[in-house]
């Protein structure tokens, strides 16, 4: 699919996987709306923006807490105003917490479900309102959805609902030619992963995948790019792209 002058909106598009996607789409000629959350990630987001603009495309940064639904709406509205009709919307936003079930709190529950489920729900909703016909929506989940393990009850639980959001939205938006998918990577080799793990658990995760090692964000980026371009006929599904880390 030719991406020249297409408009791609990416939540969490300033760094890690989102940053790589922003750069890759810009290299292919797309204009990019880049969201980032906090001041702590501002410098990385600004670097991504500079890299994106170096490809001669239009782009802008949008900083906001997307757990406030009005901010999601504003992001889509600004993207349309600044860049034109939106063709692809990708949500890479997520929060991980590794903690025993008995030790988790109500506040932690609310926070995790706000970030991982609420943001995803209303991001898909706004995408359905604002995307051009034949647009594409993708959300990043986790392969823990197919794991038999402890310690990740809130992370996996809050991400699990997005599988259902994806199916329902794909059915409702399909009459406009809009595909809706989710990708469930294995543990990715990013700071997002290491902050929760010990040296021993990192070693385990590296050994767990049948193909060996942690998931490389380059492998996930290329797969997401496929789903929102030539792979648009796949819709309503969560795809486990993890090198054999888990399977159903």
C-alpha positions as CSV (number, residue, x, y, z in Angstrom):
1,X,0.0,0.0,0.0
2,X,1.3,3.5,-0.9
3,X,1.5,5.5,2.3
4,X,2.6,8.8,0.7
5,X,0.5,11.6,2.1
6,X,-1.5,9.3,4.3
7,X,-2.1,10.4,7.9
8,X,-1.1,8.2,10.8
9,X,-2.0,8.9,14.4
10,X,0.0,7.1,17.1
11,X,-0.7,7.2,20.8
12,X,2.6,6.7,22.6
13,X,4.3,7.5,19.4
14,X,7.3,9.4,20.9
15,X,9.5,6.5,22.0
16,X,10.2,2.7,22.0
17,X,7.8,0.9,19.6
18,X,5.7,3.9,19.0
19,X,8.7,6.0,18.1
20,X,9.9,3.4,15.7
21,X,6.5,3.2,14.0
22,X,6.5,7.0,13.7
23,X,9.8,7.0,12.0
24,X,9.0,4.0,9.7
25,X,5.7,5.5,8.5
26,X,7.3,8.9,7.9
27,X,10.1,7.2,5.9
28,X,7.3,5.9,3.6
29,X,5.8,9.3,3.1
30,X,3.0,9.5,5.7
31,X,2.3,12.5,7.9
32,X,2.4,11.7,11.6
33,X,0.5,12.8,14.7
34,X,2.6,11.8,17.7
35,X,1.3,11.6,21.2
36,X,3.4,11.4,24.4
37,X,2.2,11.4,28.0
38,X,4.6,13.2,30.4
39,X,7.4,15.7,30.7
40,X,9.8,12.8,31.4
41,X,9.4,11.6,27.8
42,X,9.3,15.0,26.2
43,X,13.0,14.9,25.0
44,X,12.6,11.5,23.3
45,X,9.3,12.7,21.7
46,X,11.0,15.8,20.4
47,X,13.9,13.7,18.9
48,X,11.3,11.4,17.2
49,X,9.5,14.5,15.8
50,X,12.8,15.8,14.4
51,X,13.6,12.4,12.8
52,X,10.1,12.3,11.3
53,X,10.2,15.8,9.8
54,X,13.6,15.0,8.3
55,X,11.7,12.8,5.9
56,X,9.9,15.9,4.5
57,X,6.5,15.0,5.9
58,X,4.2,17.0,8.2
59,X,4.0,16.1,11.9
60,X,3.2,17.4,15.3
61,X,3.5,16.5,19.0
62,X,0.6,16.2,21.4
63,X,1.2,15.8,25.1
64,X,-1.7,14.6,27.2
65,X,-2.9,12.1,29.8
66,X,-5.2,9.9,27.6
67,X,-7.1,8.5,30.6
68,X,-9.0,11.8,30.4
69,X,-11.2,10.9,27.4
70,X,-11.5,14.5,26.3
71,X,-7.8,14.5,25.6
72,X,-8.3,11.5,23.2
73,X,-11.0,13.5,21.4
74,X,-8.8,16.5,21.2
75,X,-5.9,14.5,19.8
76,X,-8.0,13.2,16.9
77,X,-9.5,16.6,16.2
78,X,-6.1,18.3,16.2
79,X,-4.7,15.6,13.8
80,X,-7.5,16.3,11.4
81,X,-7.1,20.0,11.6
82,X,-3.3,20.0,11.2
83,X,-2.8,17.0,8.9
84,X,-6.1,16.2,7.2
85,X,-8.3,13.1,7.3
86,X,-6.8,10.3,9.4
87,X,-6.1,6.9,7.7
88,X,-4.4,4.9,10.4
89,X,-4.7,5.0,14.2
90,X,-2.4,3.0,16.4
91,X,-2.4,2.8,20.2
92,X,0.8,1.7,21.8
93,X,-0.1,3.1,25.3
94,X,0.3,0.7,28.2
95,X,1.3,0.3,31.8
96,X,2.8,-2.9,33.3
97,X,2.7,-3.9,36.9
98,X,4.2,-7.2,38.3
99,X,2.9,-7.8,41.8
100,X,1.3,-10.6,43.9
101,X,-2.5,-10.7,43.7
102,X,-2.8,-10.4,47.4
103,X,-0.8,-7.2,47.5
104,X,-2.5,-5.2,44.9
105,X,-4.7,-2.2,45.9
106,X,-7.9,-0.7,44.7
107,X,-5.9,2.4,43.5
108,X,-3.6,0.2,41.5
109,X,-6.6,-1.6,40.0
110,X,-8.2,1.7,38.9
111,X,-4.9,3.0,37.5
112,X,-4.1,-0.1,35.5
113,X,-7.6,-0.4,34.0
114,X,-7.7,3.3,33.2
115,X,-4.4,3.1,31.2
116,X,-4.8,-0.3,29.6
117,X,-8.5,-0.7,29.1
118,X,-10.2,2.7,29.3
119,X,-7.7,4.4,27.0
120,X,-7.9,1.6,24.5
121,X,-11.7,1.6,24.5
122,X,-12.1,5.3,23.9
123,X,-9.2,5.4,21.5
124,X,-11.0,2.9,19.3
125,X,-14.2,4.8,19.7
126,X,-12.7,8.1,18.6
127,X,-10.9,6.3,15.7
128,X,-14.3,4.9,14.6
129,X,-15.7,8.5,14.6
130,X,-12.8,10.2,12.8
131,X,-11.0,7.8,10.5
132,X,-11.5,8.0,6.8
133,X,-13.5,5.1,5.2
134,X,-11.2,2.1,4.7
135,X,-9.1,3.3,7.6
136,X,-7.1,1.0,10.0
137,X,-7.0,0.7,13.8
138,X,-4.4,-1.3,15.8
139,X,-3.8,-1.7,19.5
140,X,-0.7,-3.2,21.2
141,X,-1.6,-5.8,23.9
142,X,0.6,-8.5,25.5
143,X,1.3,-12.2,25.1
144,X,0.6,-12.7,28.8
145,X,-3.0,-13.0,27.7
146,X,-2.1,-16.6,26.8
147,X,0.2,-17.3,29.7
148,X,-0.4,-19.5,32.7
149,X,1.4,-17.4,35.4
150,X,1.0,-15.3,38.5
151,X,2.1,-11.8,39.4
152,X,0.6,-10.0,36.4
153,X,-3.1,-10.1,37.3
154,X,-3.8,-6.4,36.7
155,X,-1.6,-6.1,33.7
156,X,-3.0,-9.1,31.8
157,X,-6.5,-8.6,33.1
158,X,-6.7,-5.0,32.0
159,X,-5.3,-5.8,28.6
160,X,-7.6,-8.8,28.1
161,X,-10.7,-6.6,27.6
162,X,-9.2,-5.0,24.5
163,X,-9.6,-8.3,22.7
164,X,-13.3,-7.9,23.0
165,X,-13.2,-4.2,22.1
166,X,-11.3,-5.2,19.0
167,X,-13.8,-7.8,17.9
168,X,-16.9,-5.7,18.6
169,X,-15.5,-2.6,16.9
170,X,-14.4,-4.5,13.8
171,X,-17.9,-5.8,13.4
172,X,-19.4,-2.3,13.8
173,X,-16.9,-0.4,11.7
174,X,-16.6,-3.0,9.0
175,X,-19.4,-1.5,6.9
176,X,-17.0,1.4,6.3
177,X,-14.1,-0.8,5.3
178,X,-12.3,-0.1,8.6
179,X,-10.2,-3.0,9.9
180,X,-9.5,-3.3,13.7
181,X,-6.7,-5.5,15.0
182,X,-4.5,-6.0,18.1
183,X,-1.0,-7.4,18.3
184,X,0.2,-9.3,21.4
185,X,4.0,-9.2,21.6
186,X,6.2,-11.2,23.9
187,X,8.4,-9.4,26.4
188,X,10.0,-6.6,24.3
189,X,13.6,-5.5,24.7
190,X,12.7,-2.0,26.0
191,X,12.9,-0.1,29.3
192,X,9.2,-0.8,29.7
193,X,10.0,-4.5,30.3
194,X,13.2,-4.3,32.4
195,X,11.7,-2.0,35.1
196,X,9.5,-4.9,36.4
197,X,12.0,-7.7,36.2
198,X,15.1,-9.2,38.0
199,X,18.2,-10.6,36.4
200,X,16.8,-14.1,36.9
201,X,13.4,-13.4,35.5
202,X,14.9,-11.6,32.5
203,X,16.9,-14.8,31.8
204,X,13.8,-16.9,32.0
205,X,11.9,-14.7,29.6
206,X,14.8,-14.8,27.1
207,X,14.8,-18.6,27.2
208,X,11.0,-19.0,27.0
209,X,10.5,-18.1,23.4
210,X,10.8,-21.0,21.0
211,X,12.9,-18.9,18.6
212,X,15.0,-17.5,21.5
213,X,15.4,-14.2,23.1
214,X,13.2,-11.2,23.8
215,X,10.9,-9.7,21.3
216,X,12.6,-7.1,19.1
217,X,10.5,-4.0,18.5
218,X,11.6,-4.1,14.8
219,X,9.7,-7.4,14.4
220,X,6.6,-6.0,16.0
221,X,6.8,-2.7,14.0
222,X,6.9,-4.5,10.7
223,X,4.0,-6.7,11.6
224,X,1.9,-3.7,12.7
225,X,2.7,-2.0,9.5
226,X,1.6,-5.0,7.6
227,X,-1.8,-5.2,9.4
228,X,-2.6,-1.5,8.8
229,X,-1.6,-1.7,5.1
230,X,-1.7,-4.8,2.9
231,X,-2.9,-7.0,5.8
232,X,-6.1,-5.1,6.2
233,X,-8.2,-8.2,5.4
234,X,-7.3,-9.5,8.8
235,X,-9.8,-7.9,11.2
236,X,-11.3,-8.4,14.6
237,X,-8.3,-10.5,15.8
238,X,-5.6,-10.4,18.3
239,X,-2.4,-11.8,16.8
240,X,0.3,-13.3,19.1
241,X,3.6,-12.2,17.6
242,X,6.1,-13.5,20.1
243,X,8.6,-16.0,18.6
244,X,6.8,-18.8,20.3
245,X,6.7,-17.3,23.8
246,X,3.1,-18.3,24.3
247,X,0.4,-19.8,22.1
248,X,-3.3,-20.7,22.4
